[in-house]
Amino acid sequence: MADMKRRSVLKVALGGAGLAAFPAVTAGVGATPAAAAPHRGPDVVGVGDTSITVEFDDKLRSRVALKDVNVTRFDASETLLVGGTTIDEFTYRGHETRRTRHPRHGAGVQVTVRGDAKNGVRKTVELTSFQRLTGMIVMKVTYTNMSGAALKVTGWRNGAHELLEKSGGFYTFSGTTYENRRDWVQPVTDGFDQKNSLGMDSSDYGGGTPMASVWRRDAGLAVGHVEPVARILRLPVRKTANGASIAVEGDTPRTLKPGQQLTTDITFLTAHRGDHFVPLQRYRDYLSDVGLRAPKVPKSAFEPIWCAWGYERDFTVEQVIGTLPKVREVGLKWAVLDDGWQTNEGDWDLHPQKFPRGEADMRAFTKQIRDAGLRPRLWWAPLAADPESNLFKARPDMLLLDRDGNKQEVTWWDAYTLCPAYQPTVDYFVRQVKRFIGDWGYEGLKIDGQHLNGVTPCYNPAHGHARPEESTEGLAQFWKAVHEAAHEANRNAVIELCPCGTAFAFHNLPYTDQYPGSDPTSSYQVRSKGKTMKALMGQGASYAGDHVELSDGGDDFASSYGVGAVLSTKFAYPTGPDDEVVLTPEKDVLWRKWVSLYNENMLPTGEYRGELYDIGFDKPEAHVVTKGGALHYAFYADQWNGTVELRGLGRGRYRLTDPFNGTSLGTVDATRNTVKLTFEKFQLIVAEPVG
């Protein structure tokens, strides 16, 4: 019978703390791919504390376990695509285990496994686990053509697994961009199928953070790549008959001649409990080791924001200046001049009707903002040129062109994308940054546009690219040049990047001081994006909830406050083009209350504890920020009547208060840590140590 078949099983126990080498592998009794229980024999090879366990069978299929929890069956996890054929069976030919010490990641253990396919392709899988990156396996796969014939390779697949079905269903996180601006965190329902491409979803929507995760209540899997530059890969997640599948896929069309090799991008696999927060932390830690980390931001990056976008493009300078006293009264600290100050996208000349004396008027404008006790910030959308702009007419060499020679449209502004990896483009926009901050006196920039997150490979012959992908990979270096120019002009400048509705491209973020909610379509997006960005950028980074007017009901400050986001609003006063954003007397009271509570506690400067609650399975939805010994809890539901668990408490007793309503909620400790709540929309709780 097939399920009685004897096979070799290579157990690679890779984890974080307590690294240790294990004895060499021998043949063991395994199970068929259709019904697998983790191998528990004494003869294993590997390293780690078994926080994640990977076992290879004699065909180099692998399965994953999270300590004692079955996560997958044996799957064809690393495969080569040749034409319409998938090469997924490789007879085991041996392995080596060695200790390693990476100059940045530290101590680890590396296991190399080899196998041969019937058609003469050799697969070599190199798995590395680092002590400080618990539960994360870094993987590089090399395919060698050992046959006598050329192979027409079309692509490869790494970390391909099916998370086994259990009652309760699945949730997934995708760090990739979709034009319809869908939620980053979603339930995996029947028929769910997302390709999760890191390329372009349309001419101006693309890029993202190269990680996807799928999880059930007790376990999950996350995959992605850890290359130091952006790559155009896919991270598909699908609902299957027996669970949910996930993988990293790359297209590499090439002919592999006899003796030649193809090596995949460096990818990773993480088994985890809870939602996507911890895997994103591991990804962040890995890239931080190689210098891709959040910058140290000035204190002003945490100050609450007013934006003049409530007056839209047809604002008058008098409207903006007239609103500043009310902005100050509400307790806000930034005043942002939004779209409409310029003649067009591309030239960035001042609108003559709004600033008739040109730059002298603009300098006077920023002085008036500072005189009102506020900080001036300017809206800007670089890397785009309107067809009527002088830039577009005079410098067509700057355009980003696809393989067919087509321009890439920026739909919102009816403009065209410029290539970020072409030095004249970089120099042009760097000069503008120096003018805005060094000459006009702005203390920050609000950089806006969906086209700023990712770009397609560039085939413009004027650029002399060694590879078309230089544009995709070079976008982050464009942002580095912008960031450096701004901070050279003013070392305390704040660079905010809002890639309208896209999923933030991680490789751009080290050159950004503030990450907004990026045009959220709901309060849930404000919170789920907040949790994601806190994981990606860590303590000390500045996430802003975007204009509160974009939240549910147009007044949901609670969703920004509870995740430790900077508060932001675009109100008009006393009148405006849209009655929905006018600051009425009732709103004035509510806005002041929230901003006062924000300024008192400054939760963005605390530590967001995203590992304590699962945003998918835990109900009500919960978030925690710790600061100064206190734990600041925020719970969300349309309606709730029941108990909630206060996780993360230390020793001793805690006094509970509702900071929004100023009421006492009793006391708790770590062993009796539940409280009965009845609320609509939100409930805030502060737990402070007693004594």
C-alpha positions as CSV (number, residue, x, y, z in Angstrom):
1,M,0.0,0.0,0.0
2,A,1.2,3.5,-0.8
3,D,0.8,4.8,2.7
4,M,3.1,2.0,4.0
5,K,5.9,3.1,1.7
6,R,9.3,3.5,3.4
7,R,11.1,6.7,2.6
8,S,14.0,8.8,3.7
9,V,13.1,11.8,5.8
10,L,15.5,14.6,6.4
11,K,14.5,16.7,9.3
12,V,15.9,20.2,9.5
13,A,14.9,21.8,12.8
14,L,15.7,25.5,12.2
15,G,14.9,28.1,14.7
16,G,16.3,31.0,16.8
17,A,17.6,30.6,20.3
18,G,19.6,27.6,21.5
19,L,21.2,26.7,18.2
20,A,22.6,23.2,18.1
21,A,23.7,20.7,15.5
22,F,22.0,17.4,15.4
23,P,23.2,13.9,14.3
24,A,23.3,12.9,10.7
25,V,20.2,11.8,8.9
26,T,19.4,8.2,8.3
27,A,16.4,6.5,6.6
28,G,13.2,6.8,8.6
29,V,9.6,5.8,8.3
30,G,7.6,8.7,6.9
31,A,4.1,9.1,5.7
32,T,2.7,9.7,2.3
33,P,2.3,13.3,1.1
34,A,-1.5,12.9,1.6
35,A,-1.3,12.2,5.3
36,A,1.8,13.4,7.2
37,A,2.5,13.4,10.9
38,P,5.9,15.0,11.9
39,H,8.7,12.5,12.0
40,R,9.7,12.0,15.6
41,G,12.7,9.6,15.2
42,P,16.0,10.3,16.9
43,D,18.1,10.5,13.7
44,V,17.8,14.1,12.5
45,V,19.9,16.7,11.0
46,G,19.6,20.4,11.6
47,V,19.9,23.3,14.0
48,G,17.8,25.4,16.4
49,D,15.1,25.2,19.0
50,T,12.6,23.6,16.6
51,S,10.5,26.8,16.6
52,I,10.1,25.9,13.0
53,T,10.7,22.4,11.6
54,V,11.2,21.6,8.0
55,E,11.4,17.9,6.8
56,F,12.4,16.8,3.4
57,D,11.4,13.5,2.0
58,D,13.4,11.4,-0.5
59,K,12.0,13.5,-3.4
60,L,13.0,16.8,-1.7
61,R,9.4,17.6,-1.0
62,S,9.1,19.4,2.3
63,R,6.7,19.9,5.1
64,V,6.6,22.5,7.9
65,A,5.7,22.1,11.6
66,L,5.5,24.8,14.3
67,K,6.8,23.0,17.4
68,D,4.1,20.3,17.9
69,V,1.5,21.8,15.5
70,N,1.1,20.2,12.0
71,V,1.2,23.1,9.5
72,T,1.6,21.4,6.1
73,R,1.9,18.1,4.4
74,F,4.9,17.1,2.2
75,D,4.7,19.7,-0.6
76,A,6.7,20.3,-3.8
77,S,8.0,23.4,-2.2
78,E,10.9,24.4,-4.5
79,T,10.3,23.8,-8.2
80,L,11.7,24.8,-11.6
81,L,9.3,25.7,-14.4
82,V,10.5,24.5,-17.9
83,G,8.0,25.4,-20.6
84,G,4.7,24.0,-19.6
85,T,6.3,21.5,-17.2
86,T,7.0,21.7,-13.5
87,I,10.1,19.8,-12.3
88,D,9.1,19.0,-8.8
89,E,10.7,15.6,-8.0
90,F,14.4,15.5,-7.1
91,T,15.9,12.3,-5.7
92,Y,17.8,13.0,-2.5
93,R,21.6,12.9,-3.0
94,G,23.0,14.2,0.2
95,H,23.4,17.2,2.6
96,E,25.8,19.1,4.7
97,T,25.4,21.1,7.9
98,R,27.7,23.8,9.1
99,R,27.8,26.6,11.6
100,T,28.0,30.0,10.2
101,R,28.4,33.6,11.4
102,H,27.1,36.3,9.2
103,P,28.9,39.7,9.6
104,R,25.5,41.4,10.1
105,H,23.0,38.7,11.1
106,G,25.2,36.9,13.6
107,A,25.5,33.3,14.5
108,G,23.5,30.7,12.6
109,V,23.5,27.2,11.1
110,Q,23.3,26.4,7.4
111,V,22.0,23.2,5.9
112,T,22.5,22.4,2.2
113,V,20.4,19.6,0.6
114,R,20.9,18.2,-2.9
115,G,18.8,16.2,-5.2
116,D,18.6,15.2,-8.9
117,A,15.6,15.1,-11.3
118,K,15.1,12.5,-13.9
119,N,15.8,14.9,-16.7
120,G,19.2,15.8,-15.3
121,V,18.5,18.9,-13.4
122,R,20.2,19.1,-10.0
123,K,18.6,21.1,-7.2
124,T,20.7,22.5,-4.3
125,V,18.7,24.0,-1.5
126,E,20.6,26.2,1.0
127,L,18.7,26.8,4.2
128,T,20.0,29.2,6.8
129,S,18.7,30.0,10.3
130,F,20.0,32.8,12.4
131,Q,19.9,32.8,16.2
132,R,18.3,36.3,16.5
133,L,15.7,35.6,13.8
134,T,13.5,33.0,15.5
135,G,11.4,30.9,13.3
136,M,12.7,32.4,10.0
137,I,14.5,30.2,7.4
138,V,16.4,32.1,4.7
139,M,16.5,30.1,1.4
140,K,18.5,30.1,-1.8
141,V,17.9,27.5,-4.4
142,T,20.3,26.7,-7.3
143,Y,19.3,24.6,-10.3
144,T,22.2,23.1,-12.5
145,N,21.6,21.7,-15.9
146,M,23.5,18.3,-15.7
147,S,21.8,17.0,-18.9
148,G,23.2,17.2,-22.4
149,A,20.4,19.4,-23.7
150,A,19.4,23.0,-23.3
151,L,16.4,23.8,-21.1
152,K,14.0,26.6,-21.8
153,V,13.3,27.8,-18.2
154,T,10.3,30.1,-17.6
155,G,10.4,30.5,-13.9
156,W,10.8,29.0,-10.4
157,R,8.8,28.6,-7.2
158,N,10.1,28.7,-3.6
159,G,8.4,28.1,-0.2
160,A,5.3,26.7,-1.9
161,H,3.1,25.1,0.8
162,E,-0.5,24.4,1.6
163,L,-1.5,25.3,5.1
164,L,-3.7,22.5,6.3
165,E,-7.4,23.1,6.9
166,K,-8.8,23.5,10.4
167,S,-12.1,24.8,11.6
168,G,-12.3,28.5,11.9
169,G,-10.9,29.4,8.5
170,F,-7.9,31.5,7.5
171,Y,-6.8,35.1,7.2
172,T,-4.2,36.5,4.9
173,F,-1.9,39.6,4.7
174,S,-0.6,40.8,1.4
175,G,2.0,43.5,1.1
176,T,1.3,44.0,-2.6
177,T,-0.7,46.7,-4.4
178,Y,-4.0,46.5,-6.1
179,E,-5.7,49.3,-8.1
180,N,-9.0,48.8,-6.2
181,R,-7.2,49.6,-2.9
182,R,-8.4,46.4,-1.2
183,D,-7.7,45.6,2.5
184,W,-4.2,44.4,3.3
185,V,-5.6,41.9,5.8
186,Q,-8.6,39.8,4.6
187,P,-10.4,36.6,5.5
188,V,-9.6,33.7,3.0
189,T,-13.1,32.7,1.8
190,D,-14.1,30.0,-0.7
191,G,-12.8,30.9,-4.1
192,F,-10.2,33.3,-2.7
193,D,-7.3,33.8,-5.2
194,Q,-4.8,36.6,-5.1
195,K,-1.7,36.6,-7.3
196,N,0.0,39.3,-5.1
197,S,2.4,40.6,-7.8
198,L,5.2,43.0,-6.7
199,G,5.1,44.3,-10.3
200,M,2.6,46.8,-11.7
201,D,-1.2,46.2,-11.3
202,S,-1.7,49.1,-13.8
203,S,0.4,51.9,-15.2
204,D,0.6,53.7,-11.8
205,Y,-0.3,51.1,-9.2
206,G,2.4,48.6,-8.1
207,G,5.2,47.7,-5.8
208,G,4.9,46.8,-2.2
209,T,6.4,45.0,0.8
210,P,7.7,41.5,-0.4
211,M,5.9,39.4,2.2
212,A,2.6,37.5,2.2
213,S,1.2,35.5,5.1
214,V,-1.7,33.1,5.6
215,W,-2.8,31.9,9.0
216,R,-5.4,29.9,10.9
217,R,-6.1,30.3,14.6
218,D,-3.2,28.2,15.8
219,A,-0.5,28.5,13.1
220,G,0.5,30.3,10.0
221,L,3.1,30.6,7.2
222,A,4.7,33.7,5.7
223,V,6.9,33.9,2.7
224,G,8.8,36.6,0.8
225,H,12.1,37.7,-0.5
226,V,15.0,39.5,1.4
227,E,16.9,41.0,-1.5
228,P,18.2,44.5,-0.7
229,V,16.4,46.0,-3.7
230,A,12.9,45.7,-5.1
231,R,12.2,42.6,-7.2
232,I,9.2,41.8,-9.5
233,L,7.9,38.5,-8.0
234,R,4.6,37.1,-7.0
235,L,3.4,35.9,-3.6
236,P,0.1,34.1,-4.5
237,V,-2.4,33.1,-1.8
238,R,-5.3,30.8,-2.7
239,K,-8.1,28.9,-1.0
240,T,-7.7,25.2,-1.8
241,A,-9.8,22.2,-1.2
242,N,-7.7,21.1,1.7
243,G,-6.5,24.5,3.1
244,A,-4.8,27.6,1.8
245,S,-1.7,27.8,-0.4
246,I,1.1,30.3,-0.5
247,A,4.4,30.6,-2.4
248,V,7.1,32.9,-3.9
249,E,7.1,32.8,-7.7
250,G,9.6,34.3,-10.1
251,D,9.6,34.6,-13.9
252,T,13.1,34.0,-15.4
253,P,12.7,33.2,-19.1
254,R,16.1,32.0,-20.2
255,T,17.8,29.1,-21.9
256,L,19.8,27.0,-19.5
257,K,22.6,25.4,-21.5
258,P,24.3,22.2,-20.2
259,G,26.5,23.0,-17.2
260,Q,24.8,26.3,-16.6
261,Q,23.1,27.3,-13.3
262,L,20.1,29.4,-12.3
263,T,19.9,30.7,-8.7
264,T,16.7,32.1,-7.3
265,D,16.3,35.3,-5.4
266,I,17.0,34.9,-1.7
267,T,13.6,34.1,-0.1
268,F,12.4,33.2,3.3
269,L,9.9,31.0,5.1
270,T,8.5,31.7,8.5
271,A,6.1,29.6,10.6
272,H,4.3,31.7,13.2
273,R,1.5,31.9,15.7
274,G,-0.9,34.8,15.5
275,D,-1.3,37.2,12.6
276,H,1.3,38.8,10.2
277,F,2.8,41.1,12.8
278,V,5.7,38.9,14.0
279,P,6.7,37.7,10.5
280,L,6.9,41.3,9.4
281,Q,9.1,42.0,12.4
282,R,11.5,39.2,11.4
283,Y,11.6,40.6,7.8
284,R,12.3,44.1,9.2
285,D,15.1,42.7,11.5
286,Y,16.8,40.9,8.6
287,L,16.8,44.0,6.3
288,S,17.7,46.3,9.2
289,D,20.9,44.2,9.6
290,V,21.9,45.3,6.1
291,G,21.1,48.9,6.6
292,L,17.5,49.2,5.5
293,R,15.8,50.6,8.6
294,A,13.6,53.4,9.6
295,P,15.5,56.7,10.0
296,K,15.7,58.5,13.4
297,V,12.9,61.1,13.0
298,P,12.6,64.5,14.6
299,K,10.1,65.0,17.4
300,S,8.0,67.1,15.1
301,A,7.1,63.9,13.1
302,F,4.8,63.0,16.0
303,E,2.9,66.3,16.1
304,P,-0.7,66.3,15.0
305,I,-1.5,67.6,11.5
306,W,-3.9,70.0,9.8
307,C,-4.0,69.9,6.0
308,A,-5.6,72.5,3.8
309,W,-7.0,69.8,1.4
310,G,-10.4,70.5,2.8
311,Y,-10.4,73.6,0.5
312,E,-9.3,71.4,-2.4
313,R,-7.4,72.6,-5.4
314,D,-9.3,75.9,-5.8
315,F,-8.2,77.2,-2.3
316,T,-7.3,80.8,-1.8
317,V,-4.3,81.8,0.3
318,E,-6.7,83.9,2.4
319,Q,-8.8,80.9,3.2
320,V,-5.7,79.0,4.4
321,I,-4.3,81.9,6.5
322,G,-7.7,82.6,7.9
323,T,-8.0,79.0,9.2
324,L,-4.7,79.0,11.1
325,P,-6.0,80.5,14.4
326,K,-8.6,77.7,14.6
327,V,-5.9,75.1,13.7
328,R,-3.9,76.4,16.7
329,E,-6.9,76.5,19.0
330,V,-7.7,72.8,18.3
331,G,-4.2,71.9,19.3
332,L,-2.7,70.9,16.0
333,K,0.9,71.7,15.1
334,W,1.4,71.3,11.4
335,A,-0.2,73.2,8.5
336,V,0.0,71.5,5.2
337,L,-0.5,73.4,1.9
338,D,-1.9,70.8,-0.5
339,D,-2.4,70.4,-4.2
340,G,-3.3,73.6,-6.2
341,W,-0.4,75.9,-5.4
342,Q,1.4,75.0,-8.6
343,T,0.8,75.6,-12.3
344,N,1.2,71.9,-13.2
345,E,2.9,68.7,-12.2
346,G,6.3,68.8,-13.7
347,D,7.4,72.5,-13.7
348,W,6.2,73.2,-10.1
349,D,6.0,76.9,-10.8
350,L,3.9,79.0,-8.5
351,H,0.3,79.6,-9.5
352,P,0.3,83.3,-10.5
353,Q,-3.2,84.0,-9.2
354,K,-2.4,82.7,-5.7
355,F,1.1,83.9,-5.5
356,P,1.3,86.9,-7.8
357,R,4.7,88.0,-6.6
358,G,6.1,84.5,-7.0
359,E,8.6,83.2,-4.5
360,A,8.4,86.4,-2.4
361,D,4.8,85.6,-1.7
362,M,5.6,82.0,-0.9
363,R,8.2,83.0,1.6
364,A,5.8,85.4,3.2
365,F,3.2,82.6,3.3
366,T,5.4,80.2,5.2
367,K,6.3,83.0,7.6
368,Q,2.7,83.6,8.4
369,I,2.3,79.9,9.3
370,R,5.3,80.0,11.6
371,D,4.0,83.3,13.1
372,A,0.7,81.4,13.9
373,G,2.8,78.9,16.0
374,L,2.6,76.2,13.4
375,R,5.0,74.3,11.1
376,P,4.6,74.6,7.3
377,R,4.6,71.5,5.1
378,L,4.2,71.4,1.3
379,W,2.4,69.0,-0.9
380,W,4.4,67.7,-3.9
381,A,4.1,64.9,-6.5
382,P,7.5,64.3,-8.1
383,L,8.3,61.9,-10.9
384,A,5.4,63.0,-13.0
385,A,5.1,65.5,-15.8
386,D,1.8,66.9,-17.3
387,P,1.7,67.0,-21.1
388,E,1.3,70.8,-21.0
389,S,4.3,71.3,-18.8
390,N,7.6,72.7,-20.1
391,L,9.4,69.8,-18.6
392,F,7.4,67.3,-20.6
393,K,8.0,69.3,-23.8
394,A,11.6,70.0,-23.3
395,R,12.8,66.8,-21.6
396,P,11.2,63.7,-23.2
397,D,14.4,61.9,-22.4
398,M,13.2,61.7,-18.7
399,L,10.1,59.6,-19.5
400,L,9.8,56.1,-18.3
401,L,9.0,53.9,-21.3
402,D,7.9,50.2,-21.3
403,R,9.2,47.5,-23.7
404,D,6.8,48.7,-26.4
405,G,7.9,52.3,-26.0
406,N,4.7,53.4,-24.3
407,K,4.6,56.2,-21.7
408,Q,3.2,55.3,-18.3
409,E,0.2,57.3,-17.3
410,V,-0.4,58.8,-13.8
411,T,-4.2,58.6,-14.0
412,W,-5.1,61.0,-11.2
413,W,-3.3,64.0,-12.7
414,D,-3.3,62.9,-16.4
415,A,0.5,63.0,-16.3
416,Y,3.3,60.6,-17.2
417,T,5.8,58.9,-15.0
418,L,9.5,59.9,-15.2
419,C,12.3,57.4,-14.7
420,P,13.7,57.5,-11.2
421,A,17.0,55.7,-12.2
422,Y,17.9,58.4,-14.8
423,Q,20.3,60.8,-13.2
424,P,19.0,64.0,-14.8
425,T,15.5,63.1,-13.4
426,V,17.0,62.7,-9.9
427,D,19.0,66.0,-10.2
428,Y,15.9,67.9,-11.3
429,F,13.8,66.9,-8.4
430,V,16.6,67.3,-5.8
431,R,17.0,70.9,-6.9
432,Q,13.3,71.4,-6.2
433,V,13.5,69.9,-2.7
434,K,16.3,72.3,-1.9
435,R,14.2,75.2,-3.1
436,F,11.1,74.2,-1.1
437,I,12.9,73.7,2.2
438,G,16.1,75.8,1.9
439,D,14.6,78.8,0.1
440,W,10.8,78.9,0.7
441,G,11.1,77.8,4.3
442,Y,9.0,74.7,4.5
443,E,9.8,72.3,7.3
444,G,8.4,69.2,5.7
445,L,7.0,67.7,2.5
446,K,3.9,65.7,1.9
447,I,4.9,63.6,-1.1
448,D,1.8,62.2,-2.7
449,G,0.8,59.9,-5.6
450,Q,0.1,56.3,-6.3
451,H,2.9,56.3,-9.0
452,L,5.5,56.9,-6.3
453,N,5.4,53.3,-4.9
454,G,6.7,51.3,-7.8
455,V,7.5,51.6,-11.5
456,T,7.7,49.3,-14.4
457,P,11.1,48.3,-16.0
458,C,12.3,51.2,-18.2
459,Y,13.3,50.7,-21.8
460,N,14.0,54.3,-22.7
461,P,17.2,54.1,-24.8
462,A,18.3,57.6,-23.7
463,H,18.9,56.2,-20.2
464,G,21.5,53.6,-21.1
465,H,20.2,51.1,-18.5
466,A,22.3,48.0,-18.2
467,R,19.0,46.2,-17.4
468,P,15.4,47.5,-17.7
469,E,14.8,46.6,-14.1
470,E,17.2,49.3,-12.9
471,S,14.2,51.7,-12.8
472,T,12.3,49.3,-10.5
473,E,15.3,48.7,-8.3
474,G,16.5,52.4,-8.4
475,L,13.3,54.0,-7.1
476,A,14.5,53.6,-3.5
477,Q,17.7,55.4,-4.4
478,F,15.6,58.3,-5.8
479,W,13.9,58.6,-2.4
480,K,17.3,58.4,-0.7
481,A,18.4,61.4,-2.8
482,V,15.3,63.3,-1.9
483,H,15.6,62.5,1.8
484,E,19.2,63.5,1.9
485,A,18.6,66.8,0.1
486,A,15.7,67.7,2.5
487,H,17.8,67.0,5.6
488,E,20.8,68.9,4.2
489,A,18.5,71.9,3.9
490,N,17.0,71.4,7.3
491,R,18.2,68.6,9.5
492,N,14.8,68.4,11.2
493,A,12.7,68.3,8.0
494,V,9.9,65.7,7.9
495,I,9.5,63.8,4.7
496,E,6.0,62.2,4.5
497,L,5.4,59.7,1.6
498,C,1.8,59.0,0.8
499,P,1.6,56.5,-2.2
500,C,-2.2,56.9,-2.5
501,G,-3.9,53.6,-1.8
502,T,-0.9,51.4,-2.5
503,A,0.8,48.9,-0.2
504,F,4.0,50.6,0.9
505,A,7.1,49.4,-0.9
506,F,9.4,48.6,2.0
507,H,12.6,49.5,0.1
508,N,11.5,53.1,-0.1
509,L,10.6,53.5,3.6
510,P,14.1,53.9,5.0
511,Y,14.2,57.3,3.3
512,T,10.9,58.4,4.7
513,D,10.1,60.1,8.1
514,Q,6.4,59.6,8.2
515,Y,4.0,56.9,6.7
516,P,0.3,57.9,6.5
517,G,-2.7,55.7,6.1
518,S,-2.4,56.3,2.4
519,D,-6.0,57.2,1.6
520,P,-7.7,54.6,3.7
521,T,-11.2,53.6,2.6
522,S,-12.3,52.6,6.1
523,S,-11.4,52.8,9.8
524,Y,-10.4,49.2,9.6
525,Q,-7.8,50.1,7.0
526,V,-6.5,52.9,9.3
527,R,-6.0,50.3,12.0
528,S,-4.8,47.3,9.9
529,K,-2.3,49.5,8.0
530,G,-1.2,50.9,11.4
531,K,-0.4,47.5,12.7
532,T,1.4,46.6,9.6
533,M,3.5,49.8,9.5
534,K,4.4,49.4,13.2
535,A,5.7,45.9,12.5
536,L,7.6,47.0,9.4
537,M,9.3,50.2,10.8
538,G,9.5,49.5,14.6
539,Q,9.4,51.7,17.7
540,G,10.3,55.3,17.0
541,A,8.8,55.4,13.5
542,S,5.9,57.8,12.7
543,Y,2.7,56.4,11.3
544,A,-0.1,58.9,10.6
545,G,-3.8,57.8,10.3
546,D,-4.4,60.2,7.4
547,H,-7.3,62.7,7.4
548,V,-9.9,61.6,10.0
549,E,-12.5,62.7,7.4
550,L,-11.6,59.5,5.5
551,S,-12.6,57.3,8.4
552,D,-16.0,55.8,9.2
553,G,-18.4,58.6,9.9
554,G,-15.6,61.2,9.1
555,D,-14.8,61.5,12.8
556,D,-13.2,58.3,14.0
557,F,-10.1,59.6,15.7
558,A,-10.3,56.5,18.0
559,S,-8.9,54.3,15.2
560,S,-5.8,56.4,14.8
561,Y,-5.4,57.0,18.5
562,G,-5.6,53.4,19.6
563,V,-2.9,52.1,17.2
564,G,-0.5,54.9,18.2
565,A,-1.0,56.9,15.0
566,V,-0.4,60.6,14.5
567,L,-3.8,62.4,14.3
568,S,-4.6,64.3,11.1
569,T,-7.5,66.3,9.8
570,K,-8.4,68.4,6.7
571,F,-11.3,70.5,8.1
572,A,-12.4,73.7,6.5
573,Y,-13.5,76.7,8.7
574,P,-15.9,78.4,8.9
575,T,-17.1,77.3,5.4
576,G,-15.7,75.2,2.6
577,P,-16.5,73.5,-0.7
578,D,-17.8,70.4,1.0
579,D,-20.1,70.7,4.1
580,E,-18.9,67.2,5.2
581,V,-15.5,68.6,6.2
582,V,-16.5,71.9,7.7
583,L,-15.6,72.1,11.4
584,T,-19.0,72.7,13.0
585,P,-19.3,73.7,16.7
586,E,-20.1,70.1,17.6
587,K,-17.0,68.8,15.7
588,D,-14.9,71.5,17.2
589,V,-15.6,70.1,20.7
590,L,-14.9,66.5,19.6
591,W,-11.7,67.5,17.7
592,R,-10.3,69.4,20.6
593,K,-11.0,66.5,23.0
594,W,-9.2,64.0,20.8
595,V,-6.2,66.2,20.1
596,S,-5.9,67.1,23.8
597,L,-5.9,63.4,24.7
598,Y,-3.4,62.7,22.0
599,N,-1.0,65.5,23.0
600,E,-1.2,64.4,26.7
601,N,-0.3,60.7,26.0
602,M,1.7,60.8,22.7
603,L,1.1,57.1,22.1
604,P,3.2,57.1,18.8
605,T,6.3,57.5,21.0
606,G,5.4,54.3,22.9
607,E,5.9,50.6,21.9
608,Y,3.1,49.1,19.9
609,R,2.6,45.4,21.1
610,G,1.2,43.9,17.9
611,E,2.1,40.3,19.0
612,L,-0.5,40.3,21.8
613,Y,-3.7,40.2,19.7
614,D,-4.6,38.6,16.3
615,I,-6.3,41.2,14.1
616,G,-8.2,38.4,12.3
617,F,-9.4,36.0,15.0
618,D,-9.5,37.9,18.2
619,K,-12.8,39.6,18.8
620,P,-13.3,42.4,19.6
621,E,-10.4,43.7,17.5
622,A,-7.7,44.8,20.0
623,H,-4.5,46.9,19.9
624,V,-2.0,47.8,22.7
625,V,0.6,50.5,23.1
626,T,2.9,50.5,26.2
627,K,4.4,53.7,27.5
628,G,5.9,54.6,30.8
629,G,4.8,51.4,32.5
630,A,1.2,51.8,31.5
631,L,-0.6,49.7,28.9
632,H,-3.0,51.6,26.6
633,Y,-5.7,49.2,25.2
634,A,-8.1,50.0,22.3
635,F,-11.0,47.7,21.4
636,Y,-13.1,48.0,18.3
637,A,-16.5,46.5,17.3
638,D,-19.8,47.8,15.9
639,Q,-21.3,46.6,19.2
640,W,-19.9,44.6,22.0
641,N,-21.3,43.2,25.2
642,G,-19.0,40.8,26.9
643,T,-15.6,40.2,28.5
644,V,-12.3,41.2,27.0
645,E,-8.8,39.9,28.0
646,L,-6.1,42.4,28.9
647,R,-2.9,40.7,27.6
648,G,0.6,41.8,28.3
649,L,0.2,42.7,32.0
650,G,3.2,42.3,34.2
651,R,3.5,41.6,37.9
652,G,1.2,43.3,40.5
653,R,-2.1,45.0,40.2
654,Y,-3.2,47.5,37.6
655,R,-5.8,50.3,37.9
656,L,-8.1,50.6,34.9
657,T,-9.5,53.8,33.5
658,D,-11.3,54.9,30.4
659,P,-9.3,57.9,29.3
660,F,-11.9,59.2,26.8
661,N,-14.8,59.3,29.3
662,G,-12.7,59.7,32.5
663,T,-14.3,56.8,34.3
664,S,-12.8,54.0,36.5
665,L,-13.1,50.4,35.3
666,G,-11.7,48.7,38.5
667,T,-8.4,46.8,38.9
668,V,-6.9,43.6,37.4
669,D,-3.7,41.6,37.5
670,A,-2.1,39.1,35.2
671,T,-4.0,36.1,36.6
672,R,-7.4,37.9,36.7
673,N,-7.1,39.9,33.5
674,T,-10.6,40.1,32.1
675,V,-13.1,43.0,32.3
676,K,-16.7,43.1,31.3
677,L,-17.4,45.8,28.6
678,T,-20.4,47.2,26.8
679,F,-19.6,49.6,24.0
680,E,-20.3,50.8,20.5
681,K,-17.5,51.4,18.0
682,F,-14.6,51.7,20.4
683,Q,-13.5,51.4,24.0
684,L,-10.2,52.7,25.4
685,I,-8.6,51.4,28.6
686,V,-5.4,52.5,30.3
687,A,-3.9,50.0,32.7
688,E,-1.5,51.7,35.2
689,P,0.5,49.8,37.9
690,V,-0.8,50.3,41.4
691,G,1.9,51.3,43.9
